[in-house]
Amino acid sequence: MSNEQQDSNYKRVRFPRNEEVLGMIEQLLGYAKMRVVCTDGKTRVCRVPGRLTRSLWLRERDIVLIKPWEYQPDEKGDVIFKYRKGQVRVLKGKGLLKNIEEHM
């Protein structure tokens, strides 16, 4: 991959904003729910919202973007984005995945 392609991939990486947290899927629980280890040190039970169920296919050890719920932010959340391999490399290079690298 040339430097121009790497730069274009870098511009497309979505970084966490506001309350959003990065996480790694630890276990699939069924019915679009999963246990996710997050970079803030918490383990949340997350779900895939209905609008994304058909378009977002997830497996264990995938890196995802989580939006914690307002009601129980330390225990539950929604999966809003899945990162691809190239995007995960950029996140690692930025140092955003340090807290979950021991689970990888």
Protein Blocks (a to p, Z undefined) as FASTA:
>chain_A
ZZklmmmmmmmpccdehjbccdddfbdgbjhiacdddfkopacdddddfklmmmmccdeh
iacdddddfklmmlgccdfbdcdfklmmmmmmnopmmmmmmmZZ
